[in-house]
Amino acid sequence: MVQRTKRVVLALAIVAAVLAAFILLFDWNLLKPYAERKVSEITGREFHIQGNLGVKLSLNPLITADRITLANADWSQKQPMVEADQVAFRINLWRLLHRDIDLPEVSVREPHVVLERRADGRKNWVLKNGDEKQGTPPHIGRLTLERGRLTLDDEAPDNHVVLDVTTEHGADAGKLPTRFTASGTIKSLKFSAAGRGGDVFSLADNTTPFPLAGEAQLGTTHAKVEGTITGIAVLSALDVDLDLRGDDLSLLYPTIGLALIPSPPYRLQGRLVHSGQSWEFRKFAGKVGDSDLAGDLTFETREPRSKLSANLTSRVLDMRDLQGFIGPRRGAKPEEPPAEKQQKAANVEAQKDRLLPDQAFRLDRLRAMDADVKFVGQSVRNKDLPFDKVNAHVKVDNGLMTLDPLDFGVAGGTVASHITIDGRKDVPAASAKVDATRLQLPKLLPTVNLTKTSVGAIGGRMDLAGQGKSLGAMLASSNGRLAIAMSSGEISNTLLEVIGLDAGEIMKFLFEGDRNVPLRCGVADFAVKDGVMDAETFVLDTTDTIVRGEGQISVADETMALKFTPVPKDPSIFVLRSPIHIEGTLKHPKVRPDKMLYVRIGAAVALGTLNPLAALIPLIETGPGKDANCTALLASVRPAAERAGQPVAGQSNRRPVAGKRKSPPVASSEKNRVAP
């Protein structure tokens, strides 16, 4: 029995030795045709091992293959799709018995992968049976890439990127062993990136955060990030500190679908968090142009439209940074094609003598997403108008934009607005209701020296509706009313005398100093039809002078033809007073005296040849001006419901300009005035 056992053990030892010798001496290259055939059958592409195939036996055998290639799709002009100088991996035999592929170590030297997608939707990474999902991927414990390269050619959005990746293991690598650089174009914009990341294979894990730190530039937009990304293929989650800067916020739309208004150069820093369909830019702060900007922003990718929600604040808002909202002509950017640059240059040249912007609205972007944005500007910087604060709430719902409120603190008063722009039609329509209350005249015209000693408050109302593809076109087609009223206060007498060209009064005040004249009332009421503003009422009544106006302002062709006739209420000698005409364009108005001035000068010269004292006769004003009916005038430009309140413009009981029909006079002692 013992002898038989010894013979069996010896036989097994001999078999094991022979088997070991066979394995050790076996040329694994004999299996290359089999391996190539099996991979080709599975992928539907030709697979070749052009170099050596080797196996080192252990509990986790090490398999190496040199110079492997996997053919590209037959429609591609780039071959092969995958190639590598060497692929080496260990495989867990025990897990393999349970039909699980576990690769504790994988090392790839100089891999080059080409990914292509044609404009018709064909993808070269879709292998046999046209199935993009090839089952559960193997588990990889540690992946080492040496001088790897990924080339992406995506015709549909015009993306062409080359990504170079390598891994470094050791103490210096730390938690970011993967080093990468990228260059190319994304949607025709120049792209570059560089940085470090975690274990590259964990990118395929949709549950494990992948640490990342790097910088990227797309066109003129530059981003710096540090944080984690989970599941790069499906972008399961993102949590990074983001430093974003660029030349124009609107350039974000082509790349990420975020439709923002054109802006000056900006830089914003905050925390970018993504989960599910939500992207949040939390507690960001920075500058847009010369304005500071801070707040929270949420962008939800949903159907049928994405939605932007934000709460924004600015300590100092420079109004020049909001020019993109009203659509001024913008010059070409360096990265734009020559034909587009030439067209933009021609547009800017055509607009240089016009005041109203004619830049067409981007209706595609207005319809691309919904929005709910609140903004508070604590102080406002503006060289032309004395704004001091702003409060705005912008909503966009399927192409319908509302700004309610859009309120400004102006010249010590307020301007409250409600504006809608309906971009659901090919030619958008808009309406604007604006109420102005208690605007202080000296603050409203701070650069006009003659108003600095004037006092009084101004109110007004604008109610317009129009349609067009730009703001200028909308105003050029607008209909409605525009009215301004001032019910009491004081106005610089020098200002009035300049309007009247009263040389005697001007000389007197140059030597004796300026003084203020009590203002009884001032009313300007325009009816607007097809972009033409017709002055139905224009009266400026003080205790010294009454000024009556008439004429039109055409917003459609940006011209004006206005006439102001000053009539004194007191006698004066040596007067060259005559009506004043304001003509020309809105951007380049011209002021000239009426022909009556030259008639009076000619008469004075003619009479002076007969008798020097007679030359004064044409220059004498007897002061026929009478007080206007301020109560009736103010009542005519404010709704009945507001007659006990502030004098803002309305649409009832309007009276025509003097010269058409005179307003009933009232006594100069009439004191029934309504404070604006």
C-alpha positions in Angstrom: 0.0 0.0 0.0 2.8 2.4 0.9 4.7 1.4 -2.1 1.7 2.2 -4.3 1.3 5.6 -2.7 4.9 6.4 -3.4 4.5 5.5 -7.0 1.4 7.8 -7.4 3.1 10.7 -5.7 6.1 10.2 -8.0 4.0 10.1 -11.0 2.2 13.3 -10.0 5.5 15.0 -9.4 6.8 14.0 -12.8 3.6 15.3 -14.4 3.9 18.5 -12.5 7.5 18.9 -13.4 6.7 18.2 -17.1 3.8 20.6 -17.0 6.0 23.3 -15.3 8.7 22.7 -17.8 6.2 22.9 -20.6 4.8 26.2 -19.2 8.2 27.7 -18.6 9.4 26.7 -22.0 6.1 27.3 -23.8 6.2 30.1 -26.5 3.1 32.1 -25.7 3.4 33.8 -29.1 1.7 30.7 -30.5 -1.5 31.9 -28.8 -1.4 35.3 -30.6 -3.5 34.2 -33.6 -6.1 32.8 -31.2 -6.1 36.0 -29.1 -6.3 38.2 -32.1 -9.2 36.2 -33.5 -11.2 36.3 -30.3 -10.7 40.1 -29.8 -11.6 40.7 -33.4 -14.8 38.6 -33.1 -15.8 40.5 -30.0 -15.1 44.0 -31.3 -15.9 43.6 -35.0 -12.5 45.2 -35.7 -9.1 43.8 -36.6 -6.9 43.3 -33.6 -3.2 42.5 -33.8 -0.3 41.9 -31.5 2.7 42.8 -33.6 5.3 42.3 -30.8 5.8 39.7 -28.1 3.1 38.0 -26.1 4.3 36.9 -22.7 3.0 35.4 -19.4 4.6 35.2 -16.0 2.8 32.7 -13.8 1.8 33.5 -10.2 -1.4 33.6 -8.3 -2.0 36.8 -10.3 -0.3 36.1 -13.6 1.3 39.0 -15.4 0.4 39.1 -19.1 2.2 41.5 -21.5 1.6 42.3 -25.1 3.8 44.5 -27.2 2.8 46.8 -30.1 -1.0 46.1 -30.1 -3.4 47.8 -32.6 -7.2 47.8 -32.9 -8.6 49.0 -36.2 -10.8 52.1 -36.6 -14.2 52.1 -38.2 -14.1 51.5 -41.9 -15.5 55.0 -42.6 -12.6 56.6 -40.7 -9.5 57.9 -42.5 -7.4 57.6 -39.3 -6.0 54.2 -38.5 -5.8 52.5 -36.1 -8.3 53.5 -33.4 -6.2 52.2 -30.6 -2.5 51.4 -30.5 0.0 51.0 -27.7 3.7 50.2 -27.4 3.0 47.8 -24.6 0.1 46.6 -22.4 0.8 44.7 -19.2 -1.7 43.6 -16.7 -2.2 41.1 -13.8 -5.4 39.1 -13.6 -6.9 37.6 -10.4 -7.5 33.9 -11.3 -9.7 33.2 -8.3 -12.1 36.0 -9.3 -11.9 34.8 -12.8 -13.3 31.4 -11.7 -16.4 33.4 -10.5 -16.6 35.1 -13.9 -15.5 38.5 -12.6 -12.6 40.2 -14.3 -10.3 41.8 -11.7 -7.1 43.4 -12.9 -5.1 44.4 -9.8 -2.5 46.2 -11.9 -2.6 47.6 -15.4 0.3 49.4 -17.2 0.1 50.9 -20.7 3.0 52.5 -22.4 2.6 55.1 -25.1 -1.1 54.4 -25.8 -2.8 56.4 -28.5 -6.6 56.4 -28.8 -8.6 58.1 -31.5 -12.3 58.9 -30.8 -14.4 60.2 -33.7 -17.9 61.3 -34.2 -19.2 62.4 -37.6 -21.8 65.1 -38.2 -24.3 62.3 -39.1 -24.0 60.8 -35.6 -21.7 57.9 -36.4 -19.2 57.1 -33.6 -16.1 55.0 -34.0 -16.2 53.8 -30.4 -19.4 51.9 -31.1 -18.1 48.4 -31.8 -19.8 45.2 -32.8 -23.6 45.1 -33.0 -23.6 49.0 -32.7 -23.9 48.8 -28.9 -22.2 51.6 -27.0 -22.6 49.7 -23.7 -20.3 46.6 -23.8 -21.3 45.2 -20.4 -19.7 45.7 -17.0 -16.2 47.1 -17.3 -13.4 45.2 -15.5 -12.2 46.3 -12.1 -8.8 47.8 -12.2 -6.8 48.3 -9.0 -3.9 50.5 -10.2 -3.5 52.0 -13.6 -0.2 53.4 -14.9 -0.1 55.4 -18.2 3.2 56.4 -19.7 2.9 59.1 -22.3 -0.7 58.4 -23.2 -2.5 60.4 -25.9 -6.2 60.7 -26.6 -7.3 62.4 -29.9 -11.0 63.6 -30.1 -12.5 64.7 -33.4 -16.2 65.6 -33.0 -17.6 67.1 -36.2 -21.1 68.0 -34.9 -20.0 70.8 -32.4 -16.6 71.2 -34.2 -14.5 69.9 -31.3 -10.9 68.8 -32.0 -8.8 68.1 -28.9 -5.6 66.2 -28.2 -5.1 65.1 -24.6 -1.8 63.9 -23.3 -1.8 62.0 -20.0 0.8 60.3 -17.9 0.8 59.0 -14.3 3.5 59.3 -11.6 3.6 57.1 -8.6 5.6 57.7 -5.5 5.8 60.2 -2.6 5.9 63.2 -4.9 2.7 62.3 -6.7 0.6 62.3 -3.6 -3.1 62.2 -4.2 -2.8 63.6 -7.7 -0.7 61.1 -9.6 -2.1 61.9 -13.1 -0.6 64.8 -15.1 -2.4 66.0 -18.2 -2.2 68.7 -20.9 -4.7 69.4 -23.7 -4.9 71.6 -26.7 -7.1 72.0 -29.8 -10.4 73.7 -30.6 -13.9 73.5 -29.0 -16.7 74.8 -31.1 -14.1 76.6 -33.3 -12.6 78.3 -30.3 -9.0 77.8 -29.3 -8.7 75.5 -26.3 -5.9 74.6 -23.9 -5.7 73.0 -20.4 -3.2 71.6 -18.0 -3.3 70.1 -14.5 -3.2 67.1 -12.2 -5.7 64.6 -11.1 -6.2 61.4 -9.1 -6.1 57.8 -10.3 -7.2 58.1 -14.0 -9.2 54.9 -13.9 -11.4 56.2 -11.1 -12.9 58.6 -13.7 -15.0 55.6 -14.9 -16.3 55.1 -11.4 -19.6 57.0 -11.1 -19.4 56.9 -7.3 -15.8 57.8 -6.4 -14.8 61.5 -6.4 -11.8 62.2 -8.6 -9.5 65.0 -7.2 -8.6 67.6 -9.8 -6.6 70.8 -9.9 -5.9 72.6 -13.1 -6.5 75.5 -15.5 -8.2 75.7 -18.9 -8.7 78.4 -21.5 -11.4 78.5 -24.2 -11.2 81.4 -26.5 -10.9 84.4 -24.2 -12.5 82.6 -21.2 -10.1 81.2 -18.6 -11.0 78.9 -15.7 -9.0 77.7 -12.8 -10.5 74.8 -10.7 -9.6 72.8 -7.6 -11.8 70.1 -6.1 -13.4 66.8 -7.1 -15.4 65.4 -10.0 -17.3 62.2 -9.9 -18.1 60.0 -13.0 -16.6 62.1 -15.8 -18.6 60.1 -18.4 -21.9 61.0 -16.9 -20.7 63.9 -14.7 -22.5 62.5 -11.6 -21.2 65.3 -9.3 -18.9 68.2 -9.2 -17.5 70.2 -6.3 -14.7 72.7 -7.1 -13.5 76.1 -6.3 -13.8 78.0 -9.5 -11.9 81.1 -10.6 -13.5 82.3 -13.9 -12.5 85.2 -16.0 -13.0 86.4 -19.6 -13.7 89.2 -22.0 -17.5 88.8 -22.3 -20.0 86.8 -20.3 -22.2 86.2 -23.4 -19.4 84.0 -24.8 -20.3 81.3 -22.3 -23.5 80.5 -24.3 -22.0 78.6 -27.2 -20.0 76.4 -24.8 -22.3 75.7 -21.8 -25.7 77.1 -23.0 -25.8 79.8 -20.3 -27.4 82.8 -22.1 -26.1 86.0 -20.5 -26.0 89.6 -21.8 -22.8 91.0 -23.4 -20.5 92.3 -20.8 -17.1 94.0 -20.3 -14.2 91.9 -19.0 -15.0 90.0 -15.8 -13.5 87.9 -13.1 -15.6 85.8 -10.6 -14.5 83.5 -7.9 -16.8 81.0 -6.0 -17.7 77.4 -5.4 -19.2 75.4 -8.3 -21.4 72.5 -7.2 -23.2 70.1 -9.5 -25.6 67.3 -8.7 -28.3 65.8 -10.8 -29.7 68.5 -13.1 -28.5 71.4 -10.9 -25.4 73.6 -11.2 -24.8 76.1 -8.4 -22.2 78.9 -8.3 -22.3 79.6 -4.6 -21.2 82.7 -2.8 -19.2 84.0 -5.7 -17.7 87.5 -5.8 -15.7 89.5 -8.3 -15.9 92.3 -10.9 -17.7 92.8 -14.2 -16.0 95.8 -15.9 -15.8 98.5 -13.2 -18.7 97.0 -11.1 -18.4 94.6 -8.3 -20.7 91.6 -8.3 -21.6 88.9 -5.7 -24.3 86.4 -5.0 -25.6 82.9 -5.7 -26.5 81.5 -9.0 -28.3 78.2 -9.9 -28.6 76.8 -13.4 -31.0 73.9 -13.9 -30.8 71.7 -17.0 -34.3 70.6 -17.6 -36.9 70.2 -20.4 -38.2 71.9 -22.4 -35.8 74.8 -21.3 -33.1 75.2 -18.8 -33.6 77.8 -16.0 -31.3 80.4 -14.5 -32.0 81.7 -11.0 -29.9 84.2 -9.2 -29.7 86.7 -6.3 -27.1 89.3 -7.1 -25.8 92.4 -5.4 -23.3 95.1 -6.2 -21.9 97.7 -3.8 -20.9 100.0 -6.7 -22.5 99.5 -10.1 -21.0 101.3 -13.1 -23.9 101.9 -15.6 -21.5 101.6 -18.5 -21.2 97.9 -17.7 -24.9 97.4 -18.5 -24.7 98.6 -22.1 -24.9 95.1 -23.4 -28.5 94.9 -22.0 -29.7 97.6 -24.4 -27.7 96.3 -27.3 -25.2 98.8 -28.5 -23.1 98.0 -31.5 -20.0 96.0 -30.5 -16.7 95.8 -32.4 -15.3 92.6 -33.7 -13.2 90.3 -31.5 -9.8 89.1 -32.5 -10.9 85.4 -32.7 -13.8 86.1 -35.0 -13.7 85.2 -38.8 -12.6 88.0 -41.2 -16.1 88.2 -42.8 -17.8 88.7 -39.5 -15.2 91.3 -38.4 -15.8 93.3 -41.6 -19.6 93.2 -41.2 -19.4 94.4 -37.6 -17.0 97.2 -38.6 -19.6 98.3 -41.2 -22.4 98.2 -38.6 -20.4 100.3 -36.1 -19.6 102.8 -38.8 -23.3 103.1 -39.8 -24.3 103.6 -36.2 -21.7 106.3 -35.3 -24.0 109.2 -36.0 -27.1 107.6 -34.4 -28.0 107.7 -30.7 -30.4 104.8 -30.4 -28.9 101.2 -30.5 -29.8 99.1 -33.5 -28.1 95.9 -32.5 -30.6 93.1 -33.1 -31.9 91.1 -30.2 -30.6 87.5 -29.9 -34.0 85.9 -29.9 -32.4 82.4 -30.0 -30.8 83.1 -26.6 -33.9 84.7 -25.2 -35.9 81.6 -26.0 -33.1 79.2 -25.0 -33.7 79.3 -21.3 -36.0 80.7 -18.6 -34.7 83.0 -15.9 -35.5 84.5 -12.5 -32.8 87.0 -11.5 -33.0 89.5 -8.7 -30.4 92.3 -8.5 -29.7 95.1 -6.1 -27.2 97.8 -6.8 -26.4 99.7 -3.5 -24.8 102.6 -5.3 -24.5 103.6 -9.0 -21.7 105.3 -10.9 -22.8 107.2 -14.0 -21.2 110.3 -15.5 -24.3 111.5 -17.4 -27.2 110.8 -15.0 -27.2 111.0 -11.2 -28.2 107.4 -10.3 -27.7 106.3 -6.7 -29.2 102.8 -6.5 -31.0 100.2 -8.5 -33.4 97.3 -7.8 -34.3 94.9 -10.6 -36.2 91.6 -11.0 -35.8 90.0 -14.4 -37.9 87.0 -15.4 -37.8 85.1 -18.7 -40.5 82.5 -19.5 -40.5 80.9 -22.9 -39.1 84.0 -24.6 -41.3 86.5 -22.6 -39.0 88.8 -20.6 -40.4 91.0 -17.8 -38.5 93.6 -15.7 -40.7 94.3 -12.8 -39.5 96.1 -10.9 -36.7 98.0 -12.6 -36.3 100.9 -10.1 -33.6 103.5 -9.9 -32.8 106.2 -7.3 -32.2 109.2 -9.5 -31.4 112.8 -8.6 -32.8 112.5 -5.1 -36.0 110.9 -6.4 -37.1 107.6 -7.9 -37.8 106.1 -11.3 -40.0 103.0 -11.2 -40.4 100.9 -14.3 -42.3 97.9 -15.6 -41.0 96.6 -18.9 -41.9 93.6 -21.0 -40.3 92.2 -24.1 -42.1 89.5 -26.0 -39.5 87.5 -27.9 -41.9 84.6 -28.8 -42.5 86.2 -32.2 -40.1 86.8 -35.0 -40.5 90.5 -34.5 -40.5 91.0 -30.7 -42.9 93.5 -29.1 -42.3 95.5 -26.0 -44.1 97.8 -23.6 -42.7 100.2 -21.0 -44.4 102.0 -18.1 -42.1 104.4 -16.3 -43.0 106.7 -13.4 -40.6 109.4 -12.1 -41.1 111.2 -8.9 -39.3 114.0 -7.0 -36.3 114.3 -9.3 -34.3 117.3 -8.1 -33.4 119.7 -11.0 -29.8 120.6 -9.8 -29.0 116.9 -9.3 -30.7 115.9 -12.6 -28.4 118.2 -14.6 -25.2 118.4 -12.5 -23.0 119.4 -15.3 -25.1 122.4 -16.3 -23.8 125.4 -14.2 -27.0 127.4 -14.8 -29.1 124.9 -12.9 -26.9 124.5 -9.8 -28.8 127.3 -8.0 -32.2 126.1 -9.1 -34.5 124.1 -6.8 -37.6 122.0 -7.3 -38.8 118.5 -8.0 -39.8 117.0 -11.3 -42.2 114.1 -11.9 -43.1 112.3 -15.1 -44.6 109.3 -16.8 -43.9 107.3 -19.9 -46.2 104.7 -21.3 -45.0 103.3 -24.7 -45.5 100.2 -26.7 -43.7 99.2 -29.9 -42.1 96.3 -31.8 -38.9 95.7 -33.6 -35.8 93.6 -33.7 -33.7 96.1 -31.8 -34.3 98.7 -29.0 -34.0 101.5 -31.6 -36.5 99.8 -33.9 -38.9 99.4 -31.0 -38.7 103.1 -30.1 -39.0 104.0 -33.8 -42.4 102.2 -34.0 -43.7 103.2 -30.5 -47.0 104.6 -29.6 -48.2 106.1 -26.3 -47.5 109.2 -24.2 -44.6 110.9 -22.5 -45.1 113.7 -20.0 -43.1 115.7 -17.4 -44.3 118.1 -14.8 -42.8 120.4 -12.2 -45.3 122.2 -10.0 -43.3 124.5 -7.7 -39.8 125.6 -6.7 -37.3 128.0 -8.1 -35.3 128.2 -11.3 -32.2 130.1 -12.2 -33.1 133.4 -13.8 -29.9 133.4 -15.7 -31.0 130.2 -17.3 -34.3 131.8 -18.4 -32.5 134.9 -19.7 -30.1 132.8 -21.8 -33.2 131.1 -23.3 -34.6 134.5 -24.1 -31.3 136.1 -25.2 -32.1 139.1 -23.0 -28.8 140.8 -23.2 -29.8 143.6 -20.7 -30.7 141.1 -18.0 -27.6 139.0 -18.7 -25.3 142.0 -18.2 -27.2 143.0 -15.1 -26.8 139.6 -13.5 -23.2 139.3 -14.5 -22.4 142.3 -12.3 -25.0 141.8 -9.6 -25.0 138.0 -9.3 -27.5 135.4 -10.2 -30.8 135.1 -8.4 -33.6 132.5 -8.5 -37.0 133.1 -9.9 -40.0 131.3 -8.4 -41.4 128.6 -10.7 -45.2 128.4 -10.8 -45.3 125.3 -12.9 -43.8 123.5 -15.8 -45.5 120.9 -18.1 -44.3 119.0 -21.2 -46.8 116.5 -22.6 -46.0 114.5 -25.8 -48.3 112.2 -27.8 -46.2 109.5 -29.4 -47.4 107.8 -32.7 -45.3 105.6 -34.9 -42.1 106.9 -33.2 -43.0 110.6 -33.6 -43.4 112.7 -30.4 -45.7 115.6 -30.8 -45.7 118.3 -28.2 -49.3 118.8 -27.3 -48.5 120.8 -24.2 -45.2 122.6 -23.3 -45.4 125.4 -20.8 -42.7 126.7 -18.3 -44.3 129.4 -16.1 -42.3 131.6 -13.6 -43.1 134.9 -12.1 -40.7 136.5 -14.6 -41.3 134.6 -17.9 -43.6 132.2 -19.5 -42.0 129.9 -22.1 -44.2 128.0 -24.6 -43.0 125.2 -26.8 -44.2 123.3 -29.9 -42.9 120.9 -32.4 -41.9 117.3 -32.9 -39.2 114.8 -32.1 -39.0 111.9 -34.5 -37.4 108.8 -32.9 -37.9 106.9 -36.1 -35.3 109.0 -38.0 -33.7 110.6 -34.9 -34.5 114.2 -35.8 -36.1 117.1 -34.0 -37.8 120.3 -34.8 -38.8 122.2 -31.7 -39.6 125.9 -31.1 -39.6 127.6 -27.7 -41.1 131.1 -27.4 -40.3 133.1 -24.2 -42.6 135.9 -23.2 -41.6 138.2 -20.3 -44.1 139.3 -17.7 -42.2 142.6 -16.9 -41.0 145.4 -19.1 -37.4 145.4 -20.2 -35.2 147.5 -22.5 -32.3 146.5 -24.8 -33.8 143.1 -25.4 -32.8 140.7 -28.2 -35.4 138.2 -27.2 -36.8 135.9 -29.8 -38.1 132.3 -30.2 -35.4 129.6 -30.1 -35.4 126.6 -32.5 -33.7 123.3 -31.7 -33.2 121.2 -34.8 -31.0 118.6 -36.3 -30.4 115.0 -35.0 -30.8 113.6 -31.5 -27.0 113.0 -31.3 -26.0 116.3 -32.9 -28.8 118.9 -32.1 -28.4 122.5 -33.3 -29.8 125.6 -31.6 -30.6 128.8 -33.5 -32.6 132.0 -32.9 -35.8 132.7 -34.8 -35.7 135.0 -37.9 -37.6 137.5 -35.8 -34.4 138.3 -34.0 -32.7 139.5 -37.2 -35.9 141.5 -38.1 -35.7 143.4 -34.8 -32.0 144.0 -35.2 -32.5 145.3 -38.7 -35.3 147.6 -37.5 -33.1 148.9 -34.7 -30.3 149.7 -37.2 -32.7 151.3 -39.6 -34.3 153.5 -37.0 -30.9 154.3 -35.5 -30.0 156.0 -38.8 -32.9 158.4 -38.3 -32.5 158.9 -34.5 -30.2 157.1 -32.2 -32.8 156.9 -29.5 -35.3 155.4 -31.9 -33.0 152.4 -32.2 -34.2 151.3 -28.8 -37.8 151.0 -29.8 -37.6 147.5 -31.4 -35.6 146.3 -28.4 -38.2 147.2 -25.8 -40.4 144.5 -24.2 -43.6 145.7 -22.6 -44.1 142.4 -20.8 -47.4 141.0 -22.1 -46.9 137.6 -20.7 -49.7 136.3 -18.4 -49.8 133.6 -15.8 -50.7 130.1 -17.0 -53.5 128.1 -15.4 -51.1 125.8 -13.5 -53.9 123.9 -11.7 -55.5 122.9 -15.1 -52.1 122.2 -16.7 -51.0 119.9 -13.9 -54.3 118.2 -13.7 -54.1 117.5 -17.4 -51.0 115.4 -17.1 -51.8 113.2 -14.1 -54.6 110.6 -13.6 -57.6 111.6 -11.5 -56.6 109.1 -8.9 -53.3 110.8 -8.4 -54.5 114.5 -8.3 -54.0 114.6 -4.6 -50.5 113.2 -4.9 -47.5 113.7 -7.1 -47.7 115.3 -10.5 -46.9 112.5 -12.9 -48.1 112.5 -16.4 -51.4 111.0 -17.4 -53.7 110.9 -20.4 -56.8 112.9 -19.5 -58.0 116.5 -20.1 -54.9 117.5 -22.1 -54.8 121.1 -23.4 -52.9 122.1 -26.6 -49.8 124.3 -26.8 -50.4 128.0 -26.8 -50.4 129.2 -30.3 -53.0 126.4 -31.0 -55.3 127.3 -28.1 -54.3 129.3 -25.0 -54.6 127.8 -21.6 -57.0 129.9 -19.4 -54.9 132.4 -17.4 -55.1 132.6 -13.6 -54.0 135.3 -11.2 -50.4 135.4 -10.3 -51.3 134.9 -6.7 -52.8 131.5 -7.5 -51.4 129.2 -4.8 -53.3 125.9 -5.4 -50.2 123.9 -6.4 -49.4 120.2 -6.0 -45.9 119.3 -4.8 -44.2 116.8 -7.0 
